[in-house]
């Protein structure tokens, strides 16, 4: 059985997605679901589920319903997060609640969460259902806890870097790890290999988030795709800010805190430049890059430790490369 | 093994509820969940799950996690419905979103839905998990579809009685049927008996809703507990209204529609009296009572058809009586 590349697995998932009948009555409930599911996105998580299955020598299409469960779950979380963040746009299009109203946004998210479980159940003849459920439930709860922590952080001024790393692990990385794990379970992975693939996914996910923080402040606008400095303007707690607060002496810390006080009005450009120069003085860009590389390195060690032929690891390596070698 | 009464099963559930650690970090997420779970309510659905298990000769405590899944699901749906209905109070206390904010209300509901699946998973060694999941997923999807239909009805003027009966089946009765079914699966019921107990629950649930519609308009205020006529004032599509529109001749129908036009301002008492007198003229009170009794009768036939000793059916009969013999 030839190993399928990332692109081939994406095609496989697209074909399956096309076959799904999301639009059914009552349309007031399912049209919004079909809308968000067809809005695009990288389809990264379902492809990872398929890769996790293939890694252990099973045909990746065995994991298609699990891949769909993961993709629907991801979109459910976007629909509800967009309400909480009062976001008008998602992927350049109106968010579900801004297009269909708040109540529909809530209800559409709810039914998507249930549909995710419904797709997961379809794997009952391919793997122990209790194991799939345990992994999925644990992940789903982590995502909610991460979202709660993220919202708490906005109100807090004493967030630490370890707290931040846990939050991004829960909110973002847990789903990457779970996608791979669900595929691996269907692929017949051992308990040990399942842990390795989970940690591989989590660390890639965390590294990706640290890279995202880096790009937002230090990225080249032409490759990053949007103006840099957004996180600074929005007072967001990021790896960079929290690392800076950790390393700063008392007077520098005070200087940073002054710029982040909500009542301090100062020109956006001035604030961005001031904070960036403090970051540079403290070596934060380098520290973040190092943290990202350490996570990436550890992730690759977990992948290396898995008992599977190298050629089946190739698509995962390529995916990690693609995610983490964006120009910073 | 002596058959446990409704009261004894309620005690059993309460003891189990007390043992649960809902309050854990992050408290911003779990305190609201603990709040709504401890707010009270009849605990009807979990008790029905325990009864469903006992009916087939198994100790009811085997169904405790499934009972909790059903109770958490019910409360999840209340938390999100209260947001959609903009309801400030629930059981005389502030609703979750009015106490903790919209975002927390949404997120708290989400984590409760996941926790319901987590409790259901705990039954994996007591019954085929795929069967429990199928019943639970089907029910959960029906509840969402029922809620969507209920919201659609507010915007529509052409709702029919069969549509209404389907909506209350989905929104209310499906969960009653599923609670009983989950217990029955754990109790080891045959496929046929599982269908009977499901239909028993659904029909009791529908009968209860028809009774509720009756009481809202024709109940004695002292037994109903609140002022009658609320549904009429709020232009709600109820069994009574839809039956009246079905039976009315063209001129009576026009008369009804005039009172229900949103732009028609008329004193509440005048509207209530006018509509009630039309209902009486058309024999609606009697028709509703008959519909309720027919549902109840069919429900009891399904219970009678189940292969289980009469003494184990007793608690279910008593529960149905309690629910359906409120003074109208």
Interface residues (C-beta under 8 A of the other chain):
Chain A: X26 X28 X29 X80 X83 X84 X102 X103 X104 X106 X107 X109 X110 X111 X113 X114 X115 X117 X118 X121 X124 X129 X130 X133 X134 X137 X140 X141 X144 X145 X147 X148 X149 X151 X152
Chain B: X26 X28 X29 X80 X83 X84 X102 X103 X104 X106 X107 X109 X110 X111 X113 X114 X115 X117 X118 X121 X124 X129 X130 X133 X134 X137 X140 X141 X144 X145 X147 X148 X149 X151 X152
